[in-house]
Amino acid sequence: MHSTKPVILTIAGSDSSGGAGIQADIKTISATGGYACSVITALTAQNTRGVRAVHPVPRQMIRDQLEAVFSDLPVAAVKVGMLGDAATIATVAEALRHHGPAHLVVDPVMVSANGDPLLAEEAVAALREELLPLAQVITPNLPEAARLADGALPARLAEVESLFAGLAGLDCAAVLLKGGFLQHEPRSPDWLLSGGEVRCFDSPRVMTPNTHGTGCTLSAALACYLAQGLSMELAVASAKHYIDRAIAAGAALRVGHGRGPVEHFFRAPAAS
């Protein structure tokens, strides 16, 4: 008996603590019904307390990984995460233009959850010009959205709407704006900007420090659900439901001494 799962490619950095980046993406894709493969763009030395070092992968090695995957695997969707610099963005964008995946989710990773920079300042323009126009949807958090839209960082829920016009002006098909950074708010809304409309996906906030890798997890789940044929709105709703439950299940985890990870396999079946 043959089983078919959609192949989801994650292009991102490696997190040595296992909570974010490639490792979080592979866990998420596996948990949400896809087959995960990867292209590593950078090696990071990090843990739950922060990022100690970042080592970019040489451009030719990134090209070789991309060609190895696309020449053999039937990639149904691509999720792009940490790229680090303008040269890496150009390399990845060139491959995506050539292979044209049906679904492309771009998480414009700029800083870690602990505030450590993960994208060079001069690379923001390359991200806007080369990668965003290829994306089916981008998934910035509030600090990333403020940089992309050249707006002020909202401090309260009522101020988020000030970013909508700038985000709508970006050259991309849709934006899923994540509201997780408003940690003092009792709700955790995300907003989908698409086709001139804004839809809010709201849920109660889980009060926990274990939020390492939430952005990576949400975008990987979104890519996987899109590859399974869900509409954009249903894929967003499904991905948000998944990350909400992963955060809730991860609140009890004790991994490291800082900002811990979520529980990606909260739905995993017990061994028989």
Backbone as JSON, one array per atom type, in Angstrom:
{
  "sequence": "MHSTKPVILTIAGSDSSGGAGIQADIKTISATGGYACSVITALTAQNTRGVRAVHPVPRQMIRDQLEAVFSDLPVAAVKVGMLGDAATIATVAEALRHHGPAHLVVDPVMVSANGDPLLAEEAVAALREELLPLAQVITPNLPEAARLADGALPARLAEVESLFAGLAGLDCAAVLLKGGFLQHEPRSPDWLLSGGEVRCFDSPRVMTPNTHGTGCTLSAALACYLAQGLSMELAVASAKHYIDRAIAAGAALRVGHGRGPVEHFFRAPAAS",
  "N": [[0.85, -1.19, 0.0], [0.61, 2.15, -0.94], [1.54, 5.37, 0.25], [0.89, 8.8, 0.04], [2.31, 11.86, 0.7], [2.34, 15.42, 0.82], [5.26, 17.04, -0.32], [7.23, 19.2, 1.47], [9.4, 21.83, 1.32], [11.73, 23.34, 3.38], [13.57, 26.25, 3.63], [16.03, 27.54, 5.37], [17.7, 28.65, 8.43], [19.75, 26.7, 10.69], [18.94, 25.71, 13.98], [20.67, 25.14, 16.78], [19.61, 24.47, 19.26], [17.23, 23.28, 18.72], [14.65, 24.36, 18.8], [13.71, 26.27, 16.98], [13.9, 27.53, 13.55], [15.22, 25.36, 10.98], [14.92, 22.93, 12.37], [12.54, 23.25, 13.9], [10.79, 23.62, 11.77], [10.86, 21.15, 10.4], [9.8, 19.44, 12.37], [7.23, 20.58, 12.59], [6.13, 20.33, 9.97], [6.11, 17.55, 9.75], [4.3, 16.96, 11.8], [1.95, 18.07, 10.85], [1.17, 16.71, 8.62], [2.82, 16.54, 6.34], [5.72, 15.75, 4.21], [8.92, 16.46, 5.1], [11.65, 18.27, 3.76], [14.9, 19.85, 3.42], [16.83, 22.89, 3.02], [19.69, 24.22, 4.16], [20.6, 27.4, 5.2], [22.2, 28.76, 6.96], [24.3, 28.2, 9.8], [23.59, 28.23, 13.18], [24.78, 28.97, 16.44], [23.05, 28.53, 19.11], [20.81, 28.8, 21.95], [18.17, 28.46, 24.38], [18.53, 30.86, 25.56], [19.7, 32.68, 23.85], [21.41, 33.81, 20.8], [24.6, 32.76, 19.97], [26.45, 32.64, 17.89], [26.63, 33.01, 14.31], [26.94, 31.31, 11.3], [27.18, 31.74, 7.98], [26.11, 29.66, 5.28], [28.05, 28.75, 2.47], [27.37, 30.2, -0.77], [27.44, 28.51, -3.04], [27.08, 25.99, -1.92], [24.49, 26.28, -0.98], [23.14, 26.52, -3.42], [23.7, 23.96, -4.45], [22.34, 22.31, -2.61], [19.68, 23.15, -3.11], [19.35, 22.4, -5.81], [19.7, 19.65, -5.57], [17.42, 18.9, -4.13], [15.2, 19.91, -5.69], [15.62, 18.61, -8.13], [14.91, 16.03, -7.73], [12.84, 15.54, -5.82], [9.26, 15.87, -5.56], [8.37, 18.79, -5.0], [5.86, 20.34, -3.24], [5.29, 22.64, -1.84], [7.01, 25.53, -0.57], [8.68, 26.79, 2.23], [10.23, 29.67, 3.36], [12.68, 30.78, 5.55], [15.04, 32.04, 7.77], [17.52, 33.88, 6.12], [19.68, 35.62, 6.2], [21.63, 37.32, 4.71], [22.1, 39.6, 1.89], [23.26, 38.33, -0.32], [22.63, 35.63, 0.03], [19.83, 35.79, -0.1], [19.53, 36.55, -2.81], [20.52, 34.26, -4.07], [18.69, 32.25, -3.28], [16.29, 33.34, -4.24], [16.76, 33.3, -7.0], [16.74, 30.54, -7.56], [14.11, 29.91, -6.84], [12.64, 31.4, -8.65], [13.33, 30.03, -10.93], [12.38, 27.39, -10.49], [9.76, 27.71, -9.65], [7.73, 27.03, -7.44], [4.47, 25.81, -6.49], [3.34, 26.79, -4.16], [4.44, 29.29, -1.98], [5.67, 30.33, 0.98], [6.86, 32.96, 2.81], [8.72, 33.7, 5.55], [9.85, 36.49, 6.89], [12.49, 36.52, 8.44], [14.12, 38.42, 10.8], [15.01, 39.06, 13.36], [15.82, 37.17, 16.32], [13.72, 35.46, 18.76], [14.72, 36.34, 21.15], [15.72, 38.78, 20.53], [18.08, 38.93, 19.09], [19.94, 39.91, 16.2], [19.23, 38.61, 12.95], [19.25, 39.12, 10.31], [21.06, 40.97, 8.02], [21.21, 44.54, 7.96], [21.42, 45.82, 5.47], [20.3, 43.97, 3.85], [17.57, 44.08, 3.84], [16.37, 45.57, 1.8], [16.94, 43.93, -0.4], [15.4, 41.73, 0.27], [12.8, 42.82, 0.07], [12.76, 43.45, -2.69], [13.57, 41.19, -4.2], [12.56, 38.75, -3.14], [9.99, 38.97, -1.86], [8.13, 39.6, -3.99], [7.78, 37.09, -5.14], [6.37, 35.59, -3.38], [3.55, 33.76, -2.16], [2.39, 34.32, 0.22], [3.49, 36.32, 2.96], [4.86, 36.26, 6.28], [5.26, 38.26, 8.53], [6.3, 39.25, 11.87], [5.38, 41.79, 14.29], [7.64, 43.66, 14.72], [9.15, 43.06, 12.38], [7.29, 43.63, 10.38], [6.99, 46.39, 10.76], [9.49, 47.31, 9.93], [9.52, 46.47, 7.24], [7.36, 47.9, 6.22], [8.1, 50.44, 6.68], [7.17, 51.74, 8.99], [5.98, 52.76, 12.29], [6.7, 50.86, 15.25], [4.09, 49.11, 16.66], [2.83, 49.55, 19.95], [0.6, 48.88, 21.27], [-2.48, 47.05, 20.9], [-4.42, 48.58, 19.59], [-2.91, 50.15, 17.93], [-1.97, 48.67, 15.82], [-3.28, 48.71, 13.37], [-2.21, 50.84, 12.02], [-0.14, 49.92, 10.49], [-1.23, 48.64, 8.32], [-1.7, 49.9, 5.78], [0.89, 50.37, 4.77], [1.85, 47.73, 4.61], [0.05, 46.65, 2.79], [0.94, 47.91, 0.56], [3.23, 46.58, -0.16], [5.05, 44.56, -2.51], [3.69, 41.89, -2.8], [1.58, 38.97, -2.71], [-0.07, 38.42, -0.46], [-0.31, 39.12, 3.07], [0.36, 37.81, 6.21], [0.04, 39.05, 9.2], [1.55, 38.82, 12.27], [0.53, 38.91, 15.64], [1.82, 38.28, 17.99], [3.84, 39.59, 19.46], [2.71, 41.48, 21.11], [2.74, 41.14, 24.04], [1.56, 41.83, 26.44], [-1.1, 41.91, 26.03], [-4.36, 40.37, 26.44], [-5.34, 38.86, 24.38], [-4.42, 37.12, 21.34], [-4.12, 38.08, 18.41], [-3.93, 37.55, 14.83], [-3.5, 38.93, 11.54], [-4.8, 38.71, 8.3], [-3.96, 40.09, 5.32], [-5.22, 40.52, 2.27], [-6.08, 40.8, -1.14], [-7.09, 43.39, -0.86], [-8.57, 43.27, 1.44], [-8.97, 42.79, 5.01], [-8.66, 40.29, 7.35], [-9.23, 39.15, 10.6], [-7.73, 36.79, 12.74], [-8.34, 35.5, 15.66], [-7.42, 34.6, 19.04], [-7.3, 33.38, 22.44], [-4.58, 34.47, 24.5], [-1.84, 32.46, 25.46], [-0.27, 32.48, 28.46], [2.91, 32.18, 28.75], [6.47, 31.65, 28.93], [7.53, 30.06, 27.02], [8.0, 30.39, 23.98], [9.76, 30.15, 21.94], [10.56, 29.86, 18.58], [7.99, 30.09, 17.54], [7.16, 31.66, 15.33], [8.48, 30.44, 13.16], [7.25, 27.96, 13.29], [4.5, 28.53, 12.79], [4.59, 29.53, 10.11], [5.64, 27.32, 8.72], [3.64, 25.41, 9.16], [1.55, 26.67, 7.8], [2.5, 26.59, 5.13], [2.43, 23.81, 4.77], [-0.32, 23.21, 5.03], [-1.37, 24.68, 2.89], [-0.23, 23.25, 0.8], [-1.71, 20.96, 0.98], [-4.01, 21.6, -0.24], [-5.8, 23.41, 0.9], [-7.7, 26.44, 1.09], [-6.45, 29.86, 1.21], [-7.48, 31.28, 3.48], [-8.55, 29.18, 5.05], [-6.26, 27.65, 5.41], [-4.68, 29.44, 6.9], [-6.28, 29.66, 9.21], [-6.14, 27.0, 10.1], [-3.38, 26.69, 10.53], [-2.99, 28.57, 12.55], [-4.56, 27.48, 14.56], [-3.11, 25.16, 15.03], [-0.59, 26.2, 15.99], [-1.46, 27.56, 18.25], [-2.32, 25.43, 19.9], [0.09, 24.04, 20.12], [1.66, 25.88, 21.54], [0.2, 26.01, 23.93], [0.46, 23.34, 24.81], [3.2, 23.28, 25.1], [3.7, 24.86, 27.28], [4.18, 23.54, 29.62], [6.64, 22.42, 29.28], [10.07, 21.94, 30.16], [12.7, 22.97, 29.0], [15.91, 23.9, 28.71], [17.11, 27.11, 30.06], [16.01, 29.48, 29.43], [13.99, 31.13, 27.07], [11.81, 28.82, 26.26], [10.91, 26.07, 23.95], [7.98, 25.35, 21.87], [5.52, 22.67, 21.98], [5.68, 20.59, 19.51], [4.67, 18.09, 18.78], [2.19, 17.56, 20.01], [-0.01, 16.19, 19.22], [0.83, 13.71, 18.61], [0.53, 10.18, 18.24], [0.26, 7.71, 20.84], [2.63, 5.1, 21.59], [2.0, 1.76, 20.62]],
  "CA": [[0.0, 0.0, 0.0], [1.42, 3.34, -1.07], [1.03, 6.56, 0.92], [1.41, 10.02, -0.55], [2.27, 13.08, 1.5], [2.95, 16.54, 0.09], [6.65, 17.33, 0.04], [7.39, 20.6, 1.84], [10.8, 22.22, 1.45], [12.03, 24.5, 4.2], [14.86, 26.89, 3.34], [16.17, 28.34, 6.59], [18.88, 28.4, 9.24], [19.69, 25.62, 11.67], [18.95, 26.12, 15.38], [21.31, 24.04, 17.51], [18.81, 24.08, 20.41], [16.13, 22.49, 18.22], [13.34, 24.95, 18.98], [13.32, 27.16, 15.89], [14.61, 27.26, 12.31], [15.02, 24.1, 10.26], [14.46, 21.87, 13.26], [11.13, 23.49, 14.18], [10.03, 23.42, 10.53], [10.73, 19.71, 10.13], [8.84, 18.92, 13.33], [5.9, 21.08, 12.25], [5.67, 19.71, 8.73], [5.82, 16.16, 10.07], [3.11, 16.9, 12.66], [0.76, 18.56, 10.15], [0.81, 15.85, 7.49], [3.68, 16.64, 5.17], [7.06, 15.17, 4.23], [9.82, 17.61, 5.18], [13.04, 18.27, 3.3], [15.46, 21.13, 3.86], [18.04, 23.53, 2.52], [20.21, 25.01, 5.29], [21.24, 28.63, 4.74], [23.14, 29.25, 7.97], [24.42, 27.45, 11.05], [23.62, 29.12, 14.34], [25.06, 28.43, 17.76], [22.08, 29.21, 19.97], [20.05, 28.01, 22.9], [16.97, 29.17, 24.78], [18.89, 32.17, 26.1], [20.08, 33.61, 22.8], [22.26, 33.37, 19.69], [26.01, 33.01, 20.25], [27.2, 32.84, 16.65], [25.95, 32.66, 13.06], [27.89, 31.0, 10.23], [26.46, 31.57, 6.73], [26.51, 28.57, 4.39], [28.5, 29.31, 1.18], [26.31, 30.28, -1.78], [27.44, 27.34, -3.91], [26.48, 24.88, -1.18], [23.05, 26.51, -0.99], [22.7, 26.15, -4.78], [23.77, 22.51, -4.59], [21.22, 21.74, -1.85], [18.44, 23.46, -3.83], [19.28, 21.57, -7.0], [19.53, 18.26, -5.15], [16.02, 18.7, -3.74], [14.26, 20.15, -6.79], [15.84, 17.69, -9.25], [14.49, 14.67, -7.39], [11.62, 15.48, -5.01], [8.13, 16.65, -6.08], [8.11, 19.81, -3.98], [4.52, 20.92, -3.36], [5.3, 23.97, -1.23], [8.29, 25.96, 0.0], [8.68, 27.79, 3.29], [11.53, 30.32, 3.47], [12.89, 31.43, 6.83], [16.24, 32.85, 7.91], [18.45, 33.9, 4.99], [20.89, 36.22, 6.76], [22.26, 38.43, 4.0], [21.58, 39.87, 0.54], [23.76, 37.33, -1.26], [21.82, 34.41, 0.2], [18.51, 36.11, -0.65], [19.63, 36.5, -4.27], [20.71, 32.86, -4.46], [17.42, 31.54, -3.08], [15.29, 33.9, -5.16], [17.07, 32.81, -8.34], [16.27, 29.15, -7.65], [12.66, 29.89, -6.76], [12.14, 31.88, -9.95], [13.56, 28.97, -11.92], [11.58, 26.19, -10.24], [8.38, 28.14, -9.55], [6.86, 26.16, -6.63], [3.06, 26.21, -6.5], [3.05, 27.54, -2.93], [5.65, 29.84, -1.38], [5.44, 31.09, 2.2], [8.11, 33.61, 3.22], [8.8, 34.27, 6.89], [11.0, 37.41, 6.76], [13.16, 36.47, 9.74], [15.08, 39.51, 10.98], [15.59, 38.95, 14.71], [15.37, 36.0, 17.07], [12.75, 35.77, 19.82], [15.44, 37.02, 22.22], [16.17, 40.07, 20.07], [19.36, 38.86, 18.38], [19.75, 40.15, 14.77], [19.43, 37.45, 12.08], [19.28, 39.59, 8.92], [21.85, 42.19, 7.9], [20.38, 45.71, 7.66], [21.43, 46.11, 4.04], [19.6, 42.91, 3.13], [16.12, 44.31, 3.86], [15.97, 46.0, 0.45], [16.98, 42.74, -1.26], [14.23, 40.93, 0.64], [11.64, 43.47, -0.53], [12.8, 43.52, -4.15], [13.8, 39.92, -4.87], [11.86, 37.58, -2.61], [8.58, 39.21, -1.57], [7.26, 39.48, -5.16], [7.58, 35.69, -5.5], [5.66, 34.9, -2.31], [2.09, 33.67, -2.09], [2.07, 35.01, 1.46], [4.6, 36.54, 3.87], [4.37, 36.13, 7.66], [6.09, 39.04, 9.46], [5.8, 39.67, 13.17], [5.2, 43.24, 14.31], [8.89, 44.39, 14.41], [9.51, 42.85, 10.97], [6.32, 44.38, 9.57], [7.3, 47.82, 10.86], [10.66, 47.58, 9.08], [9.16, 46.3, 5.83], [6.39, 48.92, 5.83], [8.63, 51.75, 7.07], [6.24, 52.32, 9.95], [6.34, 52.7, 13.71], [6.37, 49.59, 15.9], [2.94, 49.28, 17.56], [3.01, 49.15, 21.34], [-0.7, 48.4, 21.74], [-3.33, 46.44, 19.89], [-5.12, 49.62, 18.84], [-1.99, 50.82, 17.01], [-1.54, 47.76, 14.76], [-3.9, 49.07, 12.1], [-1.38, 51.85, 11.35], [0.78, 49.24, 9.58], [-1.93, 47.96, 7.25], [-1.51, 50.56, 4.48], [2.26, 50.11, 4.31], [1.97, 46.32, 4.25], [-0.72, 46.45, 1.56], [1.72, 48.46, -0.54], [4.36, 45.72, -0.51], [4.86, 43.8, -3.75], [3.47, 40.48, -2.53], [0.16, 38.65, -2.88], [-0.8, 38.46, 0.81], [0.49, 39.28, 4.28], [-0.19, 37.35, 7.48], [0.71, 39.82, 10.23], [1.45, 38.1, 13.54], [0.43, 39.82, 16.76], [2.35, 37.66, 19.2], [4.75, 40.44, 20.22], [1.95, 42.28, 22.07], [2.67, 40.13, 25.09], [0.76, 42.29, 27.57], [-2.5, 41.82, 25.66], [-4.96, 39.09, 26.79], [-5.66, 38.14, 23.15], [-3.29, 36.96, 20.42], [-4.68, 38.11, 17.05], [-3.14, 37.68, 13.61], [-4.32, 39.57, 10.52], [-4.52, 38.35, 6.92], [-4.22, 41.16, 4.36], [-5.24, 39.88, 0.96], [-7.11, 41.28, -2.04], [-7.67, 44.63, -0.37], [-9.37, 43.01, 2.63], [-8.26, 42.39, 6.22], [-9.42, 39.38, 8.2], [-8.54, 38.89, 11.87], [-7.81, 35.45, 13.32], [-8.09, 35.82, 17.06], [-7.46, 33.51, 20.01], [-6.77, 33.79, 23.75], [-3.13, 34.35, 24.65], [-1.33, 31.55, 26.48], [0.77, 33.18, 29.19], [4.04, 31.27, 28.94], [7.71, 32.11, 28.32], [7.99, 29.08, 26.01], [7.53, 30.81, 22.66], [10.86, 30.07, 20.99], [10.24, 29.16, 17.34], [6.57, 30.16, 17.16], [7.03, 32.19, 13.97], [8.89, 29.37, 12.24], [6.24, 26.91, 13.34], [3.29, 28.99, 12.11], [4.79, 29.61, 8.66], [5.81, 25.96, 8.19], [2.31, 24.8, 9.15], [0.8, 27.32, 6.73], [2.96, 26.0, 3.87], [1.97, 22.43, 4.69], [-1.76, 23.2, 4.79], [-1.6, 25.13, 1.52], [0.13, 22.14, -0.09], [-2.76, 19.96, 1.07], [-5.15, 22.06, -1.03], [-6.68, 24.31, 1.62], [-7.7, 27.84, 0.68], [-5.59, 30.67, 2.07], [-8.11, 31.56, 4.77], [-8.64, 27.95, 5.84], [-4.89, 27.27, 5.78], [-4.27, 30.32, 7.99], [-7.03, 29.25, 10.41], [-5.61, 25.71, 10.55], [-2.04, 26.91, 11.06], [-3.11, 29.27, 13.83], [-5.07, 26.51, 15.53], [-1.99, 24.27, 15.36], [0.41, 26.87, 16.83], [-2.07, 27.83, 19.56], [-2.28, 24.19, 20.69], [1.49, 23.72, 20.39], [2.08, 26.77, 22.61], [-0.46, 25.57, 25.16], [1.08, 22.08, 25.25], [4.59, 23.54, 25.44], [3.83, 25.66, 28.5], [4.66, 22.67, 30.7], [7.98, 21.92, 28.97], [11.21, 22.53, 30.84], [13.85, 22.77, 28.11], [16.79, 25.05, 28.83], [16.93, 28.04, 31.17], [15.51, 30.75, 28.91], [12.73, 31.06, 26.35], [11.73, 27.44, 25.79], [10.2, 25.79, 22.71], [6.62, 24.83, 21.93], [5.43, 21.21, 21.83], [5.21, 20.36, 18.14], [4.02, 16.78, 18.61], [1.15, 17.38, 21.0], [-1.02, 15.26, 18.68], [1.47, 12.45, 18.22], [-0.13, 9.03, 18.87], [1.06, 6.94, 21.79], [3.13, 3.83, 21.06], [1.12, 0.63, 20.96]],
  "C": [[0.88, 1.24, 0.0], [0.74, 4.52, -0.38], [1.68, 7.79, 0.32], [1.23, 11.19, 0.41], [2.84, 14.2, 0.66], [4.36, 16.81, 0.61], [6.78, 18.83, 0.28], [8.88, 20.87, 2.04], [10.91, 23.44, 2.35], [13.45, 24.97, 3.89], [15.11, 27.87, 4.48], [17.48, 28.01, 7.29], [18.66, 27.28, 10.22], [19.79, 26.2, 13.08], [19.49, 24.95, 16.21], [20.51, 23.62, 18.75], [17.55, 23.33, 20.01], [14.75, 23.12, 18.29], [12.83, 25.79, 17.85], [14.01, 26.7, 14.6], [14.23, 25.95, 11.66], [14.42, 23.02, 11.15], [12.97, 22.03, 13.6], [10.28, 23.24, 12.94], [9.81, 21.94, 10.24], [9.74, 19.07, 11.09], [7.41, 19.31, 12.94], [5.33, 20.4, 11.02], [5.3, 18.25, 8.96], [4.52, 16.04, 10.86], [1.83, 17.29, 11.92], [0.5, 17.83, 8.84], [1.65, 15.93, 6.25], [4.96, 15.84, 5.32], [8.04, 16.33, 4.12], [11.18, 17.33, 4.56], [13.58, 19.68, 3.51], [16.66, 21.57, 3.04], [18.51, 24.47, 3.63], [21.0, 26.2, 4.75], [22.28, 29.17, 5.71], [23.16, 28.28, 9.14], [24.42, 28.45, 12.18], [24.01, 28.32, 15.58], [24.14, 29.17, 18.71], [21.44, 28.23, 20.93], [18.84, 28.83, 23.31], [17.25, 30.56, 25.31], [19.3, 33.17, 25.03], [21.0, 32.98, 21.77], [23.71, 33.75, 19.99], [26.8, 33.32, 18.99], [26.35, 32.4, 15.46], [27.02, 32.45, 11.99], [27.12, 30.78, 8.93], [27.0, 30.39, 5.92], [26.95, 29.19, 3.06], [27.42, 29.21, 0.11], [26.27, 29.03, -2.67], [26.84, 26.13, -3.22], [24.97, 25.03, -1.1], [22.48, 26.13, -2.35], [22.66, 24.63, -4.93], [22.63, 21.83, -3.82], [19.9, 21.95, -2.59], [18.28, 22.56, -5.06], [19.07, 20.11, -6.65], [18.06, 17.97, -4.81], [15.1, 18.82, -4.96], [14.42, 19.17, -7.94], [15.28, 16.29, -8.98], [13.15, 14.59, -6.69], [10.51, 16.34, -5.62], [7.67, 17.69, -5.06], [6.74, 20.46, -4.22], [4.45, 22.33, -2.8], [6.67, 24.24, -0.65], [8.01, 26.98, 1.09], [10.11, 28.35, 3.38], [11.61, 31.03, 4.81], [14.14, 32.28, 6.81], [17.16, 32.73, 6.69], [19.73, 34.65, 5.33], [21.46, 37.42, 6.05], [21.73, 38.52, 2.57], [22.03, 38.83, -0.47], [22.96, 36.04, -1.18], [20.41, 34.62, -0.35], [18.51, 35.99, -2.16], [19.75, 35.06, -4.77], [19.4, 32.08, -4.37], [16.36, 32.03, -4.06], [15.52, 33.41, -6.59], [16.54, 31.38, -8.54], [14.75, 29.08, -7.65], [12.03, 30.41, -8.06], [12.25, 30.79, -11.01], [12.59, 27.81, -11.74], [10.09, 26.49, -10.04], [7.47, 27.23, -8.74], [5.43, 26.71, -6.59], [2.71, 27.07, -5.29], [4.37, 28.01, -2.32], [5.26, 30.74, -0.21], [6.79, 31.65, 2.65], [7.94, 34.2, 4.61], [10.03, 35.17, 6.92], [11.76, 37.56, 8.07], [14.25, 37.54, 9.82], [15.76, 39.48, 12.33], [15.07, 37.68, 15.35], [14.36, 36.44, 18.12], [13.4, 36.51, 20.98], [16.01, 38.36, 21.8], [17.49, 40.08, 19.33], [19.14, 39.05, 16.89], [20.09, 38.92, 13.93], [19.4, 37.83, 10.61], [20.04, 40.91, 8.88], [20.95, 43.34, 7.44], [20.29, 45.97, 6.17], [20.68, 45.06, 3.22], [18.08, 43.12, 3.08], [15.62, 44.72, 2.49], [15.96, 44.82, -0.51], [15.79, 41.84, -0.99], [12.98, 41.5, -0.02], [11.61, 43.28, -2.05], [12.86, 42.15, -4.82], [12.9, 38.78, -4.42], [10.36, 37.82, -2.4], [7.69, 39.11, -2.81], [6.97, 38.04, -5.58], [6.62, 34.99, -4.54], [4.14, 34.88, -2.52], [1.6, 34.39, -0.84], [3.36, 35.18, 2.26], [4.03, 36.61, 5.29], [5.22, 36.93, 8.64], [5.46, 39.17, 10.84], [5.78, 41.19, 13.19], [6.51, 44.02, 14.07], [9.3, 44.25, 12.94], [8.58, 43.63, 10.06], [6.62, 45.87, 9.6], [8.49, 48.18, 9.99], [10.3, 47.47, 7.61], [8.25, 47.41, 5.34], [6.86, 50.34, 6.14], [7.68, 52.48, 8.01], [6.75, 52.21, 11.36], [5.91, 51.36, 14.3], [5.21, 49.8, 16.86], [3.27, 48.79, 18.97], [1.74, 48.58, 21.93], [-1.5, 47.85, 20.58], [-4.0, 47.48, 19.01], [-4.24, 50.3, 17.81], [-1.6, 49.96, 15.81], [-2.06, 48.18, 13.41], [-3.08, 50.1, 11.33], [-0.41, 51.23, 10.36], [0.09, 48.72, 8.32], [-1.67, 48.58, 5.87], [-0.13, 50.29, 3.91], [2.45, 48.67, 3.88], [1.21, 46.02, 2.96], [0.03, 46.96, 0.34], [2.93, 47.64, -0.93], [4.03, 44.9, -1.76], [4.79, 42.31, -3.43], [1.96, 40.23, -2.51], [-0.64, 38.81, -1.6], [0.18, 38.59, 1.96], [-0.28, 38.7, 5.45], [0.62, 38.03, 8.58], [0.46, 39.17, 11.58], [1.48, 39.08, 14.71], [1.03, 39.32, 18.06], [3.23, 38.55, 20.05], [4.03, 41.34, 21.22], [1.68, 41.44, 23.31], [1.84, 40.55, 26.3], [-0.74, 42.21, 27.28], [-3.08, 40.45, 26.04], [-5.32, 38.23, 25.59], [-4.41, 38.07, 22.28], [-3.81, 36.92, 18.98], [-3.6, 38.12, 15.97], [-4.07, 38.24, 12.54], [-3.87, 39.15, 9.13], [-4.94, 39.5, 6.02], [-4.1, 40.57, 2.97], [-6.38, 40.45, 0.12], [-7.8, 42.53, -1.57], [-8.52, 44.46, 0.87], [-8.47, 42.6, 3.79], [-9.16, 41.47, 7.02], [-8.59, 39.07, 9.44], [-8.79, 37.46, 12.32], [-7.38, 35.59, 14.78], [-8.15, 34.57, 17.94], [-6.94, 34.03, 21.34], [-5.26, 33.58, 23.8], [-2.8, 33.34, 25.75], [-0.16, 32.24, 27.17], [1.88, 32.19, 29.55], [5.29, 31.89, 28.35], [8.17, 31.21, 27.18], [7.4, 29.39, 24.64], [8.65, 30.81, 21.62], [10.44, 29.26, 19.76], [8.79, 29.24, 16.9], [6.37, 30.67, 15.74], [7.41, 31.16, 12.92], [7.8, 28.31, 12.14], [4.98, 27.31, 12.58], [3.47, 28.99, 10.59], [4.97, 28.24, 8.03], [4.46, 25.24, 8.13], [1.46, 25.37, 8.03], [1.19, 26.75, 5.37], [2.42, 24.59, 3.69], [0.47, 22.36, 4.4], [-2.11, 23.7, 3.39], [-1.29, 24.01, 0.52], [-0.92, 21.04, -0.09], [-4.05, 20.42, 0.38], [-6.1, 22.98, -0.32], [-6.61, 25.71, 1.03], [-6.81, 28.64, 1.62], [-6.22, 30.89, 3.43], [-8.2, 30.32, 5.64], [-7.26, 27.47, 6.27], [-4.38, 28.13, 6.93], [-4.96, 29.92, 9.29], [-6.48, 27.95, 10.97], [-4.23, 25.87, 11.16], [-2.09, 27.62, 12.41], [-3.62, 28.33, 14.92], [-3.94, 25.57, 15.98], [-1.0, 24.97, 16.31], [-0.17, 27.21, 18.2], [-2.0, 26.59, 20.46], [-0.85, 23.78, 21.03], [2.05, 24.6, 21.51], [1.49, 26.32, 23.95], [0.18, 24.29, 25.71], [2.51, 22.3, 25.7], [4.78, 24.32, 26.72], [4.39, 24.84, 29.66], [6.08, 22.15, 30.46], [9.04, 22.66, 29.78], [12.46, 22.19, 30.04], [14.71, 24.02, 28.18], [16.4, 25.97, 29.97], [16.4, 29.39, 30.71], [14.14, 30.59, 28.29], [12.62, 29.7, 25.69], [10.92, 27.28, 24.52], [8.74, 25.43, 22.95], [6.67, 23.31, 21.78], [4.81, 20.88, 20.48], [4.38, 19.08, 17.98], [2.95, 16.53, 19.67], [0.07, 16.42, 20.54], [-0.44, 13.91, 18.33], [0.81, 11.27, 18.95], [0.82, 8.31, 19.83], [1.49, 5.62, 21.15], [2.21, 2.7, 21.5], [1.93, -0.64, 21.2]]
}
